[in-house]
Amino acid sequence: MNLAKDRPDPLSALLASVETHVPPSLDRDAVLEAYSIVKGTPKEKVIAEATLLSGDLLYQQGIRDAARAFVKAGKKVYYYHWDYPNPFPVPFFGGVAHHFVDLLFIFQTLRDIYPNELAKKIAEDSGRYWVSFAAKGKPDGWREFNGGIVAVVDPEKGWVQRTEDEDRCQTPWRRHDRWDLIAKIQPYGQAWGDQMANRRDGLWKQNN
């Protein structure tokens, strides 16, 4: 999500929109506090935190909890986080580990222009995991999430596997604690996140 600079008061817009989409509760207040969507927060921080919040409302918390639900139902799950940043500065989001950057690696089509050997190794491992999963129903060498194991594409080490507790300690930006809060306001949170991310109904317009 990219909050345009033509919205002079994003904080007021957010506080107004949450009233529309999420019923009042202590859990809702806790989410707003966790993401600094509160009166007195500087505009720049509001924009940065709201960007994280919209992604967590729409994707991150739901993906994690869906993986847990599949495990509880007895299904095999292979769960991963992609932390390696986009190595290409153009056309957009260069240097950011955004939500489709894995597609720059899985299909091997950009191999000749990767900036370093680590990027090439990440691509090779990605391709191997996806092909073996398609052929065998299990990615070779990738442990199931059933035991609390997550795979991580680390920006310095490439593909690694960790327990959830190890990942919490080694990647404080993962925001597991915030996802726990968001889970308490679903399904309303997803509707609010959709409003935020897609600017529906003029969400970011100045109220006159």
PASE-555696 format. One record per residue (C-alpha): x, y, z; residue number from 1; residue in three letters. Coordinates in nm, 2 decimals, always signed. Example, Ala and Ser with C-alpha at 12.3 -4.5 7.8 and 13.67 -1.06 7.14 Angstrom:
<pts>
{xx->+1.23&yy->-0.45&zz->+0.78&num->1&residuo->ala} $
{xx->+1.37&yy->-0.11&zz->+0.71&num->2&residuo->ser} $
</pts>
This chain:
<pts>
{xx->+0.00&yy->+0.00&zz->+0.00&num->1&residuo->met} $
{xx->+0.12&yy->+0.35&zz->-0.08&num->2&residuo->asn} $
{xx->-0.06&yy->+0.63&zz->+0.10&num->3&residuo->leu} $
{xx->-0.04&yy->+0.93&zz->-0.13&num->4&residuo->ala} $
{xx->+0.09&yy->+1.26&zz->+0.00&num->5&residuo->lys} $
{xx->-0.23&yy->+1.43&zz->-0.12&num->6&residuo->asp} $
{xx->-0.41&yy->+1.31&zz->+0.20&num->7&residuo->arg} $
{xx->-0.33&yy->+1.58&zz->+0.45&num->8&residuo->pro} $
{xx->-0.47&yy->+1.39&zz->+0.76&num->9&residuo->asp} $
{xx->-0.44&yy->+1.01&zz->+0.73&num->10&residuo->pro} $
{xx->-0.47&yy->+0.96&zz->+1.10&num->11&residuo->leu} $
{xx->-0.82&yy->+1.11&zz->+1.11&num->12&residuo->ser} $
{xx->-0.91&yy->+0.91&zz->+0.81&num->13&residuo->ala} $
{xx->-0.79&yy->+0.59&zz->+0.97&num->14&residuo->leu} $
{xx->-0.97&yy->+0.66&zz->+1.30&num->15&residuo->leu} $
{xx->-1.29&yy->+0.74&zz->+1.12&num->16&residuo->ala} $
{xx->-1.27&yy->+0.43&zz->+0.90&num->17&residuo->ser} $
{xx->-1.21&yy->+0.19&zz->+1.19&num->18&residuo->val} $
{xx->-1.53&yy->+0.32&zz->+1.35&num->19&residuo->glu} $
{xx->-1.71&yy->+0.21&zz->+1.04&num->20&residuo->thr} $
{xx->-1.56&yy->-0.13&zz->+0.99&num->21&residuo->his} $
{xx->-1.45&yy->-0.27&zz->+1.33&num->22&residuo->val} $
{xx->-1.69&yy->-0.28&zz->+1.63&num->23&residuo->pro} $
{xx->-1.56&yy->-0.10&zz->+1.94&num->24&residuo->pro} $
{xx->-1.37&yy->-0.32&zz->+2.18&num->25&residuo->ser} $
{xx->-1.06&yy->-0.34&zz->+2.40&num->26&residuo->leu} $
{xx->-0.91&yy->-0.56&zz->+2.13&num->27&residuo->asp} $
{xx->-0.96&yy->-0.30&zz->+1.86&num->28&residuo->arg} $
{xx->-0.80&yy->-0.04&zz->+2.09&num->29&residuo->asp} $
{xx->-0.51&yy->-0.27&zz->+2.14&num->30&residuo->ala} $
{xx->-0.45&yy->-0.31&zz->+1.77&num->31&residuo->val} $
{xx->-0.46&yy->+0.07&zz->+1.72&num->32&residuo->leu} $
{xx->-0.22&yy->+0.12&zz->+2.00&num->33&residuo->glu} $
{xx->+0.02&yy->-0.15&zz->+1.87&num->34&residuo->ala} $
{xx->+0.04&yy->+0.02&zz->+1.53&num->35&residuo->tyr} $
{xx->+0.05&yy->+0.38&zz->+1.67&num->36&residuo->ser} $
{xx->-0.28&yy->+0.47&zz->+1.51&num->37&residuo->ile} $
{xx->-0.36&yy->+0.71&zz->+1.79&num->38&residuo->val} $
{xx->-0.39&yy->+1.08&zz->+1.84&num->39&residuo->lys} $
{xx->-0.05&yy->+1.25&zz->+1.86&num->40&residuo->gly} $
{xx->+0.14&yy->+1.02&zz->+1.63&num->41&residuo->thr} $
{xx->+0.34&yy->+1.21&zz->+1.36&num->42&residuo->pro} $
{xx->+0.20&yy->+1.18&zz->+1.01&num->43&residuo->lys} $
{xx->+0.52&yy->+1.00&zz->+0.88&num->44&residuo->glu} $
{xx->+0.49&yy->+0.73&zz->+1.14&num->45&residuo->lys} $
{xx->+0.12&yy->+0.69&zz->+1.08&num->46&residuo->val} $
{xx->+0.19&yy->+0.63&zz->+0.71&num->47&residuo->ile} $
{xx->+0.46&yy->+0.38&zz->+0.79&num->48&residuo->ala} $
{xx->+0.26&yy->+0.19&zz->+1.05&num->49&residuo->glu} $
{xx->-0.06&yy->+0.19&zz->+0.85&num->50&residuo->ala} $
{xx->+0.13&yy->+0.04&zz->+0.56&num->51&residuo->thr} $
{xx->+0.24&yy->-0.25&zz->+0.79&num->52&residuo->leu} $
{xx->-0.11&yy->-0.28&zz->+0.94&num->53&residuo->leu} $
{xx->-0.29&yy->-0.31&zz->+0.61&num->54&residuo->ser} $
{xx->-0.06&yy->-0.59&zz->+0.50&num->55&residuo->gly} $
{xx->-0.10&yy->-0.77&zz->+0.83&num->56&residuo->asp} $
{xx->-0.48&yy->-0.73&zz->+0.82&num->57&residuo->leu} $
{xx->-0.51&yy->-0.87&zz->+0.47&num->58&residuo->leu} $
{xx->-0.23&yy->-1.12&zz->+0.45&num->59&residuo->tyr} $
{xx->+0.02&yy->-1.19&zz->+0.72&num->60&residuo->gln} $
{xx->-0.20&yy->-1.28&zz->+1.02&num->61&residuo->gln} $
{xx->-0.45&yy->-1.47&zz->+0.80&num->62&residuo->gly} $
{xx->-0.17&yy->-1.68&zz->+0.63&num->63&residuo->ile} $
{xx->-0.02&yy->-1.77&zz->+0.97&num->64&residuo->arg} $
{xx->-0.35&yy->-1.87&zz->+1.12&num->65&residuo->asp} $
{xx->-0.46&yy->-2.06&zz->+0.81&num->66&residuo->ala} $
{xx->-0.14&yy->-2.26&zz->+0.83&num->67&residuo->ala} $
{xx->-0.21&yy->-2.34&zz->+1.20&num->68&residuo->arg} $
{xx->-0.57&yy->-2.44&zz->+1.12&num->69&residuo->ala} $
{xx->-0.45&yy->-2.68&zz->+0.84&num->70&residuo->phe} $
{xx->-0.21&yy->-2.84&zz->+1.09&num->71&residuo->val} $
{xx->-0.48&yy->-2.88&zz->+1.34&num->72&residuo->lys} $
{xx->-0.70&yy->-3.05&zz->+1.08&num->73&residuo->ala} $
{xx->-0.42&yy->-3.30&zz->+1.02&num->74&residuo->gly} $
{xx->-0.29&yy->-3.16&zz->+0.69&num->75&residuo->lys} $
{xx->+0.08&yy->-3.13&zz->+0.59&num->76&residuo->lys} $
{xx->+0.19&yy->-2.77&zz->+0.58&num->77&residuo->val} $
{xx->+0.51&yy->-2.61&zz->+0.45&num->78&residuo->tyr} $
{xx->+0.51&yy->-2.25&zz->+0.57&num->79&residuo->tyr} $
{xx->+0.77&yy->-1.99&zz->+0.49&num->80&residuo->tyr} $
{xx->+0.86&yy->-1.62&zz->+0.52&num->81&residuo->his} $
{xx->+1.04&yy->-1.44&zz->+0.24&num->82&residuo->trp} $
{xx->+1.28&yy->-1.18&zz->+0.39&num->83&residuo->asp} $
{xx->+1.52&yy->-1.15&zz->+0.10&num->84&residuo->tyr} $
{xx->+1.46&yy->-0.80&zz->-0.06&num->85&residuo->pro} $
{xx->+1.38&yy->-0.73&zz->-0.42&num->86&residuo->asn} $
{xx->+1.73&yy->-0.70&zz->-0.58&num->87&residuo->pro} $
{xx->+1.61&yy->-0.48&zz->-0.87&num->88&residuo->phe} $
{xx->+1.57&yy->-0.11&zz->-0.81&num->89&residuo->pro} $
{xx->+1.31&yy->-0.06&zz->-1.08&num->90&residuo->val} $
{xx->+1.03&yy->-0.04&zz->-1.17&num->91&residuo->pro} $
{xx->+0.92&yy->-0.03&zz->-0.80&num->92&residuo->phe} $
{xx->+0.99&yy->-0.16&zz->-0.44&num->93&residuo->phe} $
{xx->+1.36&yy->-0.21&zz->-0.50&num->94&residuo->gly} $
{xx->+1.53&yy->-0.33&zz->-0.18&num->95&residuo->gly} $
{xx->+1.20&yy->-0.44&zz->-0.02&num->96&residuo->val} $
{xx->+1.09&yy->-0.79&zz->+0.06&num->97&residuo->ala} $
{xx->+0.74&yy->-0.74&zz->-0.07&num->98&residuo->his} $
{xx->+0.47&yy->-0.99&zz->-0.13&num->99&residuo->his} $
{xx->+0.55&yy->-1.11&zz->-0.48&num->100&residuo->phe} $
{xx->+0.93&yy->-1.09&zz->-0.48&num->101&residuo->val} $
{xx->+0.95&yy->-1.47&zz->-0.46&num->102&residuo->asp} $
{xx->+0.83&yy->-1.48&zz->-0.82&num->103&residuo->leu} $
{xx->+1.16&yy->-1.31&zz->-0.92&num->104&residuo->leu} $
{xx->+1.34&yy->-1.63&zz->-0.81&num->105&residuo->phe} $
{xx->+1.12&yy->-1.94&zz->-0.85&num->106&residuo->ile} $
{xx->+1.11&yy->-1.95&zz->-1.23&num->107&residuo->phe} $
{xx->+1.48&yy->-1.89&zz->-1.28&num->108&residuo->gln} $
{xx->+1.42&yy->-1.66&zz->-1.58&num->109&residuo->thr} $
{xx->+1.62&yy->-1.37&zz->-1.42&num->110&residuo->leu} $
{xx->+1.92&yy->-1.58&zz->-1.31&num->111&residuo->arg} $
{xx->+2.17&yy->-1.41&zz->-1.54&num->112&residuo->asp} $
{xx->+2.10&yy->-1.07&zz->-1.39&num->113&residuo->ile} $
{xx->+2.09&yy->-1.15&zz->-1.02&num->114&residuo->tyr} $
{xx->+2.34&yy->-0.92&zz->-0.83&num->115&residuo->pro} $
{xx->+2.52&yy->-1.20&zz->-0.64&num->116&residuo->asn} $
{xx->+2.58&yy->-1.57&zz->-0.58&num->117&residuo->glu} $
{xx->+2.34&yy->-1.57&zz->-0.28&num->118&residuo->leu} $
{xx->+2.05&yy->-1.46&zz->-0.50&num->119&residuo->ala} $
{xx->+2.14&yy->-1.73&zz->-0.75&num->120&residuo->lys} $
{xx->+2.14&yy->-1.99&zz->-0.47&num->121&residuo->lys} $
{xx->+1.81&yy->-1.87&zz->-0.34&num->122&residuo->ile} $
{xx->+1.66&yy->-1.91&zz->-0.69&num->123&residuo->ala} $
{xx->+1.81&yy->-2.26&zz->-0.72&num->124&residuo->glu} $
{xx->+1.67&yy->-2.37&zz->-0.39&num->125&residuo->asp} $
{xx->+1.33&yy->-2.21&zz->-0.46&num->126&residuo->ser} $
{xx->+1.30&yy->-2.40&zz->-0.79&num->127&residuo->gly} $
{xx->+1.41&yy->-2.72&zz->-0.63&num->128&residuo->arg} $
{xx->+1.15&yy->-2.69&zz->-0.35&num->129&residuo->tyr} $
{xx->+0.86&yy->-2.60&zz->-0.58&num->130&residuo->trp} $
{xx->+0.94&yy->-2.87&zz->-0.84&num->131&residuo->val} $
{xx->+0.98&yy->-3.15&zz->-0.58&num->132&residuo->ser} $
{xx->+0.66&yy->-3.03&zz->-0.41&num->133&residuo->phe} $
{xx->+0.47&yy->-3.05&zz->-0.74&num->134&residuo->ala} $
{xx->+0.62&yy->-3.39&zz->-0.82&num->135&residuo->ala} $
{xx->+0.61&yy->-3.56&zz->-0.48&num->136&residuo->lys} $
{xx->+0.38&yy->-3.36&zz->-0.26&num->137&residuo->gly} $
{xx->+0.68&yy->-3.27&zz->-0.03&num->138&residuo->lys} $
{xx->+0.96&yy->-3.02&zz->-0.10&num->139&residuo->pro} $
{xx->+1.29&yy->-3.20&zz->-0.07&num->140&residuo->asp} $
{xx->+1.46&yy->-3.12&zz->+0.26&num->141&residuo->gly} $
{xx->+1.19&yy->-2.89&zz->+0.39&num->142&residuo->trp} $
{xx->+1.04&yy->-2.99&zz->+0.72&num->143&residuo->arg} $
{xx->+0.67&yy->-2.97&zz->+0.79&num->144&residuo->glu} $
{xx->+0.52&yy->-2.68&zz->+0.98&num->145&residuo->phe} $
{xx->+0.34&yy->-2.94&zz->+1.19&num->146&residuo->asn} $
{xx->+0.63&yy->-2.94&zz->+1.43&num->147&residuo->gly} $
{xx->+0.64&yy->-2.56&zz->+1.45&num->148&residuo->gly} $
{xx->+0.91&yy->-2.53&zz->+1.18&num->149&residuo->ile} $
{xx->+0.91&yy->-2.24&zz->+0.94&num->150&residuo->val} $
{xx->+1.13&yy->-2.19&zz->+0.64&num->151&residuo->ala} $
{xx->+1.28&yy->-1.84&zz->+0.60&num->152&residuo->val} $
{xx->+1.45&yy->-1.68&zz->+0.31&num->153&residuo->val} $
{xx->+1.71&yy->-1.49&zz->+0.51&num->154&residuo->asp} $
{xx->+1.87&yy->-1.18&zz->+0.35&num->155&residuo->pro} $
{xx->+2.22&yy->-1.30&zz->+0.46&num->156&residuo->glu} $
{xx->+2.19&yy->-1.68&zz->+0.46&num->157&residuo->lys} $
{xx->+1.93&yy->-1.77&zz->+0.20&num->158&residuo->gly} $
{xx->+1.69&yy->-2.05&zz->+0.27&num->159&residuo->trp} $
{xx->+1.70&yy->-2.17&zz->+0.64&num->160&residuo->val} $
{xx->+1.46&yy->-2.35&zz->+0.87&num->161&residuo->gln} $
{xx->+1.38&yy->-2.24&zz->+1.23&num->162&residuo->arg} $
{xx->+1.13&yy->-2.31&zz->+1.50&num->163&residuo->thr} $
{xx->+0.86&yy->-2.04&zz->+1.55&num->164&residuo->glu} $
{xx->+1.03&yy->-1.94&zz->+1.87&num->165&residuo->asp} $
{xx->+1.37&yy->-1.90&zz->+1.70&num->166&residuo->glu} $
{xx->+1.21&yy->-1.69&zz->+1.43&num->167&residuo->asp} $
{xx->+1.04&yy->-1.46&zz->+1.69&num->168&residuo->arg} $
{xx->+1.38&yy->-1.40&zz->+1.85&num->169&residuo->cys} $
{xx->+1.58&yy->-1.36&zz->+1.53&num->170&residuo->gln} $
{xx->+1.34&yy->-1.15&zz->+1.33&num->171&residuo->thr} $
{xx->+1.17&yy->-0.90&zz->+1.56&num->172&residuo->pro} $
{xx->+1.02&yy->-0.73&zz->+1.25&num->173&residuo->trp} $
{xx->+0.79&yy->-1.03&zz->+1.20&num->174&residuo->arg} $
{xx->+0.52&yy->-0.88&zz->+1.43&num->175&residuo->arg} $
{xx->+0.38&yy->-1.21&zz->+1.57&num->176&residuo->his} $
{xx->+0.26&yy->-1.04&zz->+1.88&num->177&residuo->asp} $
{xx->+0.07&yy->-0.79&zz->+1.66&num->178&residuo->arg} $
{xx->-0.08&yy->-1.07&zz->+1.45&num->179&residuo->trp} $
{xx->-0.21&yy->-1.22&zz->+1.78&num->180&residuo->asp} $
{xx->-0.40&yy->-0.90&zz->+1.84&num->181&residuo->leu} $
{xx->-0.54&yy->-0.88&zz->+1.49&num->182&residuo->ile} $
{xx->-0.68&yy->-1.23&zz->+1.52&num->183&residuo->ala} $
{xx->-0.91&yy->-1.10&zz->+1.79&num->184&residuo->lys} $
{xx->-1.08&yy->-0.85&zz->+1.56&num->185&residuo->ile} $
{xx->-1.13&yy->-1.07&zz->+1.26&num->186&residuo->gln} $
{xx->-1.32&yy->-1.09&zz->+1.03&num->187&residuo->pro} $
{xx->-1.38&yy->-0.72&zz->+1.06&num->188&residuo->tyr} $
{xx->-1.01&yy->-0.65&zz->+1.03&num->189&residuo->gly} $
{xx->-0.99&yy->-0.78&zz->+0.68&num->190&residuo->gln} $
{xx->-1.27&yy->-0.55&zz->+0.57&num->191&residuo->ala} $
{xx->-1.09&yy->-0.26&zz->+0.72&num->192&residuo->trp} $
{xx->-0.76&yy->-0.36&zz->+0.56&num->193&residuo->gly} $
{xx->-0.93&yy->-0.38&zz->+0.22&num->194&residuo->asp} $
{xx->-1.05&yy->-0.03&zz->+0.27&num->195&residuo->gln} $
{xx->-0.71&yy->+0.09&zz->+0.36&num->196&residuo->met} $
{xx->-0.51&yy->-0.09&zz->+0.09&num->197&residuo->ala} $
{xx->-0.74&yy->-0.01&zz->-0.19&num->198&residuo->asn} $
{xx->-0.86&yy->+0.34&zz->-0.09&num->199&residuo->arg} $
{xx->-1.22&yy->+0.25&zz->-0.12&num->200&residuo->arg} $
{xx->-1.48&yy->+0.51&zz->-0.07&num->201&residuo->asp} $
{xx->-1.23&yy->+0.79&zz->-0.06&num->202&residuo->gly} $
{xx->-1.08&yy->+0.66&zz->+0.26&num->203&residuo->leu} $
{xx->-0.77&yy->+0.89&zz->+0.24&num->204&residuo->trp} $
{xx->-0.95&yy->+1.20&zz->+0.13&num->205&residuo->lys} $
{xx->-0.97&yy->+1.50&zz->+0.36&num->206&residuo->gln} $
{xx->-1.29&yy->+1.53&zz->+0.54&num->207&residuo->asn} $
{xx->-1.44&yy->+1.88&zz->+0.50&num->208&residuo->asn} $
</pts>
